[in-house]
Amino acid sequence: MRAVVLTKYKQPLELIEVEEPQVGERDVLVAVEAVGLNQLDEKIRAGEFAQILPYSLPVVMGNDVAGTVIRVGRLVESFRAGDRVFARPDQNRMGRSRNGSRWRKRIWH
């Protein structure tokens, strides 16, 4: 799958191939159809938050996504494959702008 990735602070983002994430028992895997790179993403790319949000680079960028659920973990009750959703990942799971992304919270039908 492809993802928008930050490989080095203050450098352009790159579109690269990445592995599909593993789906944990409380995760939702979404086929991302639209991603928004917003001001927070730009500040992260520019290194402005490096001291308070220390990501291990490379990191997949994207704080706002929309798509279709393709798989859910065994403990997920609110979503099922085929649901159309939009989401904002938790801060510690930021950077899911790949065309298969997983979240635990902040997903809406």
KOLVO-348119 format. One record per atom (N, C-alpha, C): residue number from 1; residue in three letters; atom name; y, z, x. Coordinates in nm, 2 decimals. Atoms other than C-alpha are relative to their C-alpha. Layout:
# KOLVO-348119
     i    aa   at       py       pz       px
   NUM   ALA   CA        Y        Z        X
...
This chain:
# KOLVO-348119
     i    aa   at       py       pz       px
     1   MET    N    -0.12     0.00     0.08
     1   MET   CA     0.00     0.00     0.00
     1   MET    C     0.12     0.00     0.09
     2   ARG    N    -0.13     0.01    -0.08
     2   ARG   CA     0.36    -0.05     0.11
     2   ARG    C     0.09     0.12    -0.04
     3   ALA    N    -0.09    -0.11     0.02
     3   ALA   CA     0.62     0.22     0.15
     3   ALA    C     0.13    -0.02     0.08
     4   VAL    N    -0.13     0.00    -0.07
     4   VAL   CA     0.99     0.25     0.25
     4   VAL    C     0.00     0.13     0.09
     5   VAL    N     0.03    -0.10    -0.10
     5   VAL   CA     0.97     0.46     0.57
     5   VAL    C     0.12     0.02     0.09
     6   LEU    N    -0.10    -0.03    -0.10
     6   LEU   CA     1.22     0.64     0.79
     6   LEU    C    -0.08     0.04     0.13
     7   THR    N     0.07    -0.03    -0.13
     7   THR   CA     1.08     0.63     1.15
     7   THR    C     0.08     0.07     0.10
     8   LYS    N    -0.09    -0.07    -0.09
     8   LYS   CA     1.39     0.75     1.33
     8   LYS    C     0.13     0.02    -0.07
     9   TYR    N    -0.13    -0.03     0.06
     9   TYR   CA     1.71     0.92     1.22
     9   TYR    C     0.10    -0.10     0.04
    10   LYS    N    -0.12     0.09    -0.02
    10   LYS   CA     2.02     0.70     1.19
    10   LYS    C    -0.04    -0.15     0.03
    11   GLN    N     0.05     0.14    -0.02
    11   GLN   CA     1.81     0.38     1.20
    11   GLN    C    -0.03    -0.06    -0.14
    12   PRO    N     0.03     0.06     0.13
    12   PRO   CA     1.74     0.13     0.92
    12   PRO    C    -0.14     0.04    -0.05
    13   LEU    N     0.13    -0.03     0.06
    13   LEU   CA     1.45     0.21     0.68
    13   LEU    C    -0.09    -0.12     0.02
    14   GLU    N     0.10     0.11    -0.01
    14   GLU   CA     1.13     0.00     0.72
    14   GLU    C    -0.09     0.00    -0.11
    15   LEU    N     0.11     0.02     0.10
    15   LEU   CA     0.89    -0.14     0.47
    15   LEU    C    -0.13    -0.03     0.07
    16   ILE    N     0.13     0.01    -0.08
    16   ILE   CA     0.54    -0.08     0.61
    16   ILE    C    -0.12     0.03    -0.09
    17   GLU    N     0.13    -0.03     0.07
    17   GLU   CA     0.18    -0.05     0.50
    17   GLU    C    -0.04     0.14     0.04
    18   VAL    N     0.04    -0.14    -0.02
    18   VAL   CA     0.06     0.31     0.45
    18   VAL    C    -0.13     0.02    -0.07
    19   GLU    N     0.12    -0.03     0.07
    19   GLU   CA    -0.26     0.47     0.34
    19   GLU    C     0.03     0.06    -0.14
    20   GLU    N    -0.01    -0.06     0.14
    20   GLU   CA    -0.31     0.56    -0.03
    20   GLU    C    -0.02     0.15     0.01
    21   PRO    N     0.02    -0.15    -0.01
    21   PRO   CA    -0.26     0.94    -0.07
    21   PRO    C    -0.12     0.05    -0.08
    22   GLN    N     0.11    -0.06     0.06
    22   GLN   CA    -0.55     1.16    -0.16
    22   GLN    C     0.05     0.07    -0.13
    23   VAL    N    -0.04    -0.07     0.12
    23   VAL   CA    -0.54     1.30    -0.52
    23   VAL    C    -0.06     0.14     0.00
    24   GLY    N     0.05    -0.14     0.01
    24   GLY   CA    -0.57     1.68    -0.53
    24   GLY    C    -0.03     0.03    -0.15
    25   GLU    N     0.04    -0.04     0.13
    25   GLU   CA    -0.70     1.87    -0.83
    25   GLU    C     0.12     0.01    -0.10
    26   ARG    N    -0.12    -0.02     0.09
    26   ARG   CA    -0.34     1.92    -0.97
    26   ARG    C     0.10    -0.12     0.02
    27   ASP    N    -0.08     0.11    -0.03
    27   ASP   CA    -0.20     1.58    -0.85
    27   ASP    C    -0.01    -0.11    -0.11
    28   VAL    N     0.00     0.12     0.08
    28   VAL   CA    -0.10     1.27    -1.04
    28   VAL    C     0.04    -0.12     0.09
    29   LEU    N    -0.03     0.12    -0.09
    29   LEU   CA    -0.12     0.93    -0.86
    29   LEU    C     0.06    -0.10    -0.09
    30   VAL    N    -0.08     0.09     0.07
    30   VAL   CA     0.14     0.69    -0.98
    30   VAL    C     0.01    -0.13     0.08
    31   ALA    N    -0.03     0.13    -0.05
    31   ALA   CA     0.16     0.31    -0.92
    31   ALA    C     0.15    -0.01    -0.02
    32   VAL    N    -0.14     0.01     0.01
    32   VAL   CA     0.53     0.30    -0.84
    32   VAL    C     0.05    -0.14    -0.02
    33   GLU    N    -0.05     0.13     0.04
    33   GLU   CA     0.71     0.01    -1.00
    33   GLU    C     0.15    -0.01     0.03
    34   ALA    N    -0.14     0.00    -0.04
    34   ALA   CA     1.07     0.12    -0.92
    34   ALA    C     0.03     0.13     0.07
    35   VAL    N    -0.04    -0.12    -0.08
    35   VAL   CA     1.22     0.36    -0.67
    35   VAL    C     0.15    -0.01     0.02
    36   GLY    N    -0.14    -0.01    -0.03
    36   GLY   CA     1.57     0.48    -0.63
    36   GLY    C     0.03     0.07     0.13
    37   LEU    N    -0.04    -0.06    -0.12
    37   LEU   CA     1.71     0.55    -0.29
    37   LEU    C     0.14     0.05    -0.02
    38   ASN    N    -0.13    -0.05     0.04
    38   ASN   CA     2.00     0.78    -0.36
    38   ASN    C     0.08     0.06     0.12
    39   GLN    N    -0.09    -0.06    -0.10
    39   GLN   CA     2.27     0.98    -0.17
    39   GLN    C    -0.08     0.09     0.09
    40   LEU    N     0.09    -0.09    -0.08
    40   LEU   CA     2.01     1.24    -0.07
    40   LEU    C    -0.08    -0.07     0.10
    41   ASP    N     0.08     0.08    -0.10
    41   ASP   CA     1.79     0.98     0.09
    41   ASP    C     0.09    -0.05     0.11
    42   GLU    N    -0.09     0.05    -0.11
    42   GLU   CA     2.09     0.83     0.28
    42   GLU    C     0.03     0.12     0.10
    43   LYS    N    -0.03    -0.11    -0.09
    43   LYS   CA     2.18     1.18     0.41
    43   LYS    C    -0.12     0.04     0.09
    44   ILE    N     0.12    -0.03    -0.08
    44   ILE   CA     1.82     1.24     0.52
    44   ILE    C    -0.01    -0.11     0.11
    45   ARG    N     0.01     0.11    -0.10
    45   ARG   CA     1.82     0.89     0.69
    45   ARG    C     0.10     0.02     0.11
    46   ALA    N    -0.10    -0.02    -0.10
    46   ALA   CA     2.14     0.97     0.87
    46   ALA    C    -0.01     0.13     0.08
    47   GLY    N     0.03    -0.12    -0.08
    47   GLY   CA     2.00     1.30     1.00
    47   GLY    C     0.09     0.12    -0.04
    48   GLU    N    -0.10    -0.10     0.04
    48   GLU   CA     2.26     1.51     0.81
    48   GLU    C    -0.08     0.13    -0.04
    49   PHE    N     0.08    -0.12     0.04
    49   PHE   CA     1.98     1.75     0.68
    49   PHE    C    -0.11     0.04     0.09
    50   ALA    N     0.11    -0.02    -0.09
    50   ALA   CA     1.76     1.75     0.98
    50   ALA    C    -0.02     0.15     0.04
    51   GLN    N     0.01    -0.14    -0.03
    51   GLN   CA     1.83     2.12     1.05
    51   GLN    C    -0.05     0.08    -0.12
    52   ILE    N     0.05    -0.08     0.12
    52   ILE   CA     1.76     2.24     0.69
    52   ILE    C    -0.12    -0.06    -0.07
    53   LEU    N     0.12     0.07     0.06
    53   LEU   CA     1.50     1.98     0.58
    53   LEU    C    -0.07    -0.07     0.11
    54   PRO    N     0.07     0.06    -0.12
    54   PRO   CA     1.29     1.93     0.89
    54   PRO    C    -0.12    -0.08    -0.03
    55   TYR    N     0.12     0.09     0.02
    55   TYR   CA     1.06     1.63     0.81
    55   TYR    C    -0.06    -0.05     0.13
    56   SER    N     0.07     0.06    -0.11
    56   SER   CA     0.80     1.51     1.05
    56   SER    C     0.01    -0.15    -0.02
    57   LEU    N    -0.01     0.14     0.01
    57   LEU   CA     0.88     1.15     1.11
    57   LEU    C    -0.12    -0.07     0.06
    58   PRO    N    -0.06     0.07     0.11
    58   PRO   CA     0.78     0.90     1.00
    58   PRO    C    -0.02     0.07    -0.13
    59   VAL    N     0.01    -0.06     0.13
    59   VAL   CA     0.85     1.00     0.64
    59   VAL    C     0.03    -0.11    -0.10
    60   VAL    N    -0.02     0.10     0.11
    60   VAL   CA     0.82     0.79     0.32
    60   VAL    C     0.12     0.05    -0.08
    61   MET    N    -0.12    -0.04     0.07
    61   MET   CA     1.16     0.79     0.15
    61   MET    C    -0.01    -0.03    -0.15
    62   GLY    N    -0.01     0.03     0.14
    62   GLY   CA     1.25     0.79    -0.22
    62   GLY    C    -0.01     0.13    -0.08
    63   ASN    N    -0.01    -0.13     0.08
    63   ASN   CA     1.35     1.08    -0.45
    63   ASN    C    -0.01    -0.03    -0.15
    64   ASP    N     0.00     0.04     0.14
    64   ASP   CA     1.35     0.89    -0.78
    64   ASP    C    -0.10    -0.12    -0.02
    65   VAL    N     0.10     0.11     0.01
    65   VAL   CA     1.05     0.68    -0.90
    65   VAL    C    -0.03    -0.02    -0.15
    66   ALA    N     0.06     0.03     0.14
    66   ALA   CA     0.91     0.52    -1.22
    66   ALA    C    -0.12    -0.09     0.02
    67   GLY    N     0.12     0.08    -0.01
    67   GLY   CA     0.57     0.37    -1.27
    67   GLY    C    -0.11     0.04    -0.10
    68   THR    N     0.12    -0.02     0.09
    68   THR   CA     0.22     0.40    -1.43
    68   THR    C    -0.10     0.09     0.07
    69   VAL    N     0.10    -0.09    -0.05
    69   VAL   CA    -0.03     0.68    -1.38
    69   VAL    C    -0.13    -0.08     0.02
    70   ILE    N     0.12     0.07    -0.02
    70   ILE   CA    -0.34     0.54    -1.22
    70   ILE    C    -0.12     0.10     0.02
    71   ARG    N     0.11    -0.10    -0.01
    71   ARG   CA    -0.54     0.86    -1.15
    71   ARG    C     0.06     0.14     0.00
    72   VAL    N    -0.05    -0.14     0.00
    72   VAL   CA    -0.51     1.23    -1.21
    72   VAL    C    -0.11     0.09     0.05
    73   GLY    N     0.09    -0.10    -0.05
    73   GLY   CA    -0.67     1.54    -1.06
    73   GLY    C    -0.07     0.07    -0.11
    74   ARG    N     0.09    -0.06     0.11
    74   ARG   CA    -0.94     1.73    -1.25
    74   ARG    C     0.07     0.11    -0.08
    75   LEU    N    -0.07    -0.11     0.07
    75   LEU   CA    -0.70     2.01    -1.35
    75   LEU    C     0.12    -0.04    -0.08
    76   VAL    N    -0.11     0.06     0.07
    76   VAL   CA    -0.43     1.78    -1.49
    76   VAL    C    -0.03    -0.02    -0.14
    77   GLU    N     0.02     0.02     0.15
    77   GLU   CA    -0.40     1.80    -1.87
    77   GLU    C     0.11    -0.08    -0.07
    78   SER    N    -0.11     0.06     0.07
    78   SER   CA    -0.06     1.65    -1.95
    78   SER    C     0.01    -0.15     0.02
    79   PHE    N    -0.01     0.14    -0.03
    79   PHE   CA    -0.11     1.30    -1.81
    79   PHE    C    -0.14    -0.06     0.01
    80   ARG    N     0.13     0.08    -0.02
    80   ARG   CA    -0.38     1.03    -1.80
    80   ARG    C     0.03    -0.14     0.05
    81   ALA    N    -0.02     0.14    -0.05
    81   ALA   CA    -0.43     0.69    -1.65
    81   ALA    C     0.06    -0.09    -0.11
    82   GLY    N    -0.07     0.09     0.09
    82   GLY   CA    -0.20     0.43    -1.81
    82   GLY    C     0.13     0.06    -0.05
    83   ASP    N    -0.12    -0.05     0.04
    83   ASP   CA     0.08     0.67    -1.89
    83   ASP    C     0.12    -0.05     0.08
    84   ARG    N    -0.12     0.05    -0.07
    84   ARG   CA     0.43     0.53    -1.81
    84   ARG    C     0.08     0.13     0.03
    85   VAL    N    -0.07    -0.12    -0.04
    85   VAL   CA     0.63     0.80    -1.62
    85   VAL    C     0.12    -0.03     0.09
    86   PHE    N    -0.10     0.00    -0.10
    86   PHE   CA     0.94     0.87    -1.42
    86   PHE    C    -0.01     0.14     0.06
    87   ALA    N     0.02    -0.12    -0.07
    87   ALA   CA     0.95     1.14    -1.16
    87   ALA    C     0.10     0.03     0.11
    88   ARG    N    -0.07    -0.04    -0.12
    88   ARG   CA     1.14     1.33    -0.90
    88   ARG    C    -0.09     0.10     0.07
    89   PRO    N     0.09    -0.09    -0.07
    89   PRO   CA     0.91     1.49    -0.64
    89   PRO    C     0.06     0.13     0.04
    90   ASP    N    -0.05    -0.13    -0.06
    90   ASP   CA     0.94     1.85    -0.53
    90   ASP    C     0.05    -0.02     0.14
    91   GLN    N    -0.06     0.01    -0.14
    91   GLN   CA     1.14     1.90    -0.21
    91   GLN    C    -0.11    -0.01     0.11
    92   ASN    N     0.10     0.01    -0.10
    92   ASN   CA     0.83     1.96    -0.01
    92   ASN    C    -0.10    -0.12    -0.01
    93   ARG    N     0.08     0.12     0.01
    93   ARG   CA     0.67     1.64    -0.14
    93   ARG    C     0.09    -0.12    -0.02
    94   MET    N    -0.10     0.11     0.00
    94   MET   CA     0.98     1.42    -0.11
    94   MET    C    -0.06    -0.11     0.08
    95   GLY    N     0.04     0.12    -0.08
    95   GLY   CA     0.93     1.07     0.01
    95   GLY    C    -0.12    -0.06    -0.05
    96   ARG    N     0.12     0.06     0.06
    96   ARG   CA     0.69     0.90    -0.22
    96   ARG    C     0.02    -0.14    -0.05
    97   SER    N    -0.04     0.13     0.05
    97   SER   CA     0.84     0.56    -0.26
    97   SER    C    -0.10    -0.11     0.05
    98   ARG    N     0.10     0.10    -0.03
    98   ARG   CA     0.51     0.38    -0.20
    98   ARG    C    -0.06    -0.04    -0.13
    99   ASN    N     0.05     0.05     0.13
    99   ASN   CA     0.33     0.18    -0.46
    99   ASN    C    -0.13     0.07    -0.04
   100   GLY    N     0.10    -0.09     0.04
   100   GLY   CA     0.08     0.46    -0.51
   100   GLY    C     0.04     0.14     0.04
   101   SER    N    -0.05    -0.13    -0.04
   101   SER   CA     0.23     0.81    -0.51
   101   SER    C    -0.05     0.11    -0.08
   102   ARG    N     0.05    -0.12     0.08
   102   ARG   CA     0.13     1.16    -0.61
   102   ARG    C     0.10     0.11    -0.01
   103   TRP    N    -0.09    -0.12     0.02
   103   TRP   CA     0.31     1.46    -0.75
   103   TRP    C    -0.08     0.10    -0.08
   104   ARG    N     0.06    -0.11     0.07
   104   ARG   CA     0.23     1.79    -0.90
   104   ARG    C     0.10     0.04    -0.12
   105   LYS    N    -0.10    -0.04     0.10
   105   LYS   CA     0.56     1.86    -1.10
   105   LYS    C     0.11    -0.10    -0.01
   106   ARG    N    -0.12     0.08     0.02
   106   ARG   CA     0.87     1.70    -1.23
   106   ARG    C    -0.03    -0.14    -0.04
   107   ILE    N     0.04     0.13     0.05
   107   ILE   CA     0.70     1.41    -1.40
   107   ILE    C     0.02     0.00    -0.15
   108   TRP    N    -0.02     0.00     0.14
   108   TRP   CA     0.80     1.30    -1.75
   108   TRP    C    -0.05    -0.13    -0.06
   109   HIS    N     0.05     0.12     0.07
   109   HIS   CA     0.66     1.05    -2.00
   109   HIS    C     0.12    -0.07    -0.05
